[in-house]
Amino acid sequence: MRRREKFVITALLLSGLFLGIQYTNLNLRGIGVGLFGLIVYLVATWALSDDLDPHERLTIVPFPALFAVGLAWFYFLLPTTILSRLLVAGLFSVGIYAILLSANIFSVAKGRTIQLLYAAHAVWLFFTLLTSLLFANTIFTLRLPVYLIATLIFISHAPLVFMSLYAVKLQESINSEMIWTSLLVSLIVTELAVCLAFFPFSVWFSALFIMSLVYISLGVVQSLLKERLFTRTWREYSLVAGFVILLFILAFPGK
């Protein structure tokens, strides 16, 4: 079976399961989403098995599962209409297929540069930011205590940051520098989440601020890893940071 056929089968199979999980009993949703994430991980491992190295089971394969879990939790917050179910299921199937294609490119591109690698990086970053937005929105919507918000933001973002940084270098193993860098970036994101928890921003604004910080942090660190952190790069991300700060000021409640 060709890889694209495996990716299509995976996307369709998991989309059907995604629709089914929305009917899970309210008391069992946590268990249902957890099992769904595990199934996505196992099926993605099968779909990518042709060129998969052992360490890539931790650096590439978990991303489809994180995206699936983030979207599954977010869906529970939406109105339960046929249109919303179909739209979210469509987003899920397209997302899983695109992520698997990108993961396959990363797996094939180890030790060499192929033409589609830059496109795969762009797709990977897009879905990293989208998954960050989904997790942050869900966590802030639950109105949890600050310590739980901090814990969940860190747990959900640490693997996202790590896998996004790995995709830049595509090394033959996992090194400690990448782990510590990922933990540092995740800690900074967590600190912002804690600060936002004390302000009466809307859930969407808080989630967008978190996603913006993820984008800026990943952009700077990835440029550093590529040895392309030039003055122009600093200027571009500084402008983005300035815009986010301006948005923060304009959206500040009771100003």
N, C-alpha and C positions, 0 to 999 in steps of 0.2 A: 504494500500500500504506500502511495506517495505521501510526502509530508503534508502538502496542502490538503489532501483528502482527509488525513488524520486531523488536521486543524479544523476543517469544516465539520467533521463528525463530532469533534470535541465541543465546538461552539454550539451546535444544535442540541446535542445531548445535555449539556450543562444548562442551556437556556430553558429546556423543558423542566429540568430539575429546579431551576431558579423560580419558574412560575409556580411549581408545586409547593415550594417552601413557604410561599406567601400565605398558604392556607393552614400553616402550622398553628396549633393551639397556642394561645398567648403565653401560657405558663411554660411551654416547651420551646419557645422561639430561640432562647439562648443556646440550648443544646442543638436545635435544628440548624442554626447558622454555623455553629462550630463543626458539626458533622459535614455540612455542605462545604465549608472551607477545606476540610480534610479530603473530601472527594475530589474537589477541584485540583488540589495539589497532586493527588495520585493520578488523575486522568491527564493532567498537564505533564507529569513525569513520563507517562506512556507516550504522549504525543511528541515529546521532544527527545525521546530515548535514543535516536539514531546517533547523534553527535554529543550526547550529554556526558560530561566528566563528573566524577563523584562530588567535587566541591561545588559544582553548579546546582546541585540539589538544594543548596543553601543560598546561592548568590543570584540565581535566575528563576528557578521553578516556583519559589514561594510567592512571587509577585502576582500571578493570576489569582491565587487564593486570597491574597490581601485585597485585591480589587473586588473580587466576588463577595467577600465578607463585608467590606465597606459599603458596597452597593446594596447588599441584602438588608443590612441594618437601616440604611437610609430609606429604603423602600417602605419600611414599616411606618415611616413618618408621613407618607404621602396619602392622599385620598384614595380609597379603595374603589377605583373605577376601572372599567375594561380598558379605556384609553390609556390610563396611567400604567396599568400592568403591561400593555403591549409596548408602550414607549420605553419603559425601563428594561423590559426583556430585550427589546431591539438594541438598546444601548449596551446591555450586558453581552449579547452575542457578538456585536461588532467589536466591543472592547476586548473580549477574550481572544477573538481571532487576530486582532491587531497585535496584542501583547505576545501571543504565541509566535507570530511571524517575526516580531522583533527579537524575541528570545532565541529563536532559531538562528537568526543572523548573528547574534552575539556568540552563540555556541560554535558556529561555523567559522567566525572571524578570528578565533584565537590565534595570536601570533602573526596575523596579517591583516591588511586593510582591504575591504571589499567595497564596491561602489555604493551599496545600500546601507552601509554602516551609519552614515550621518542621518539618513532618514529614520533608521531604527532608533537612534539616540533621541531624535525629536519626538517620535511616538512614545518612547519610554518615559521621557520627561513629562509629556502631556498627561499620560495616565497616572504618573506619580503625583502630579499636582491635583488631578481630579480625585484620586483616592484620598489624598490629604484633606481636600475640601469635604469629601463625604464623611470621613471619620470625624473631623473637627465639628462639622455641623451636627452630627448625631450626638456627640459627646456633650456639646454645649446645650443642645435641646433637652437633654435629660435633667438639667438643673441639678447636677450632683455637687457634693461638697468639693472644696478646692483641691484637697489631697487626692480625691478620686479622679478629678479632671486632669491633674498633673500626671497621675499614674497612667491613665488611659491614653493621653496624648503621647507620652513617652513610649509606651509599649507599641502603639500603632505606627509611630513615625520612625523609630529607630531602624526597623528593617527596611522601610521605604527609602530612607536616606542611604543606608548601607548598600542596597542593591543598585540605587542610582549611581553611587560613586564607583561601584565595581564595574558598571557598564562602560565607564570611561576608559579604564585601563585593560580590562579583560585579562587579568593575570591568571597564571596557572595554579595559584593557590590563594588562600585568604591570609593576608598579612595583618599584623597587629596595628600598624599605622592607620590602615583603612578602618579598622574597628574603632579605634580611639577617636578618629576624626568624625566618624558617624555618630558616636556617642556624644561628642561635644556639640555637633550641630543639633542633635535631637534634644540635648539639654537646653540649648538656647531657645529652641522652639517651645519647649515645655515652660520655660520661664515666662515667655510672652503669653502663653495660655493662662498661666497663673495670674499675671497682671490683668488680662482681659476679664478674668472671672470676677474681678472686683469693680468693674465698670458696667453700667447698664446698657451696653451695646446690644443690638439685635443679634440673634444667633448667626444670621448670614454674614453680618459685618465681622463678627469675631472669627468665623471660619475663613473668610476672605483674607483677613489680616494674617492668620496662621499660614494659609497657602502662599501669601506674598512673601513671608519670611522664608518659607521653604524654597521658593523660587530663587530669591536673592542669595541665600546661603549656598544652595546647590550650584548656582551659576558661578559664584566666586570660587568655591572649592574645586569645581570641575575645571575651571579655567586654570587654576593653580596646578592641578594634576596634569593637565595637558601642556603645561609650561607656556601658556598663552595669556597670562594675566597682565596684559599691557595697560597703559594709561587709558586708552580708549575703552577697554573693558571696564576698568574702575569707574569711568565716567558714565557709562551706560547703566551700570547697576546702581550707581549713586543717584542718577535721575529717577530710576524706578523707586528706590528707597525714599527719595524726596517726595514723589507723588503719593506713596503710601502714607507717609507722615502727614501730608496735606489732607488726604482723605480722612485720616484719623481725627485731625483737628476739626474738619468740617462736619464729621459725623458725631463728634463728641456730644453726648446728651447734656442739655442744660447750659450750653456755652453762652 
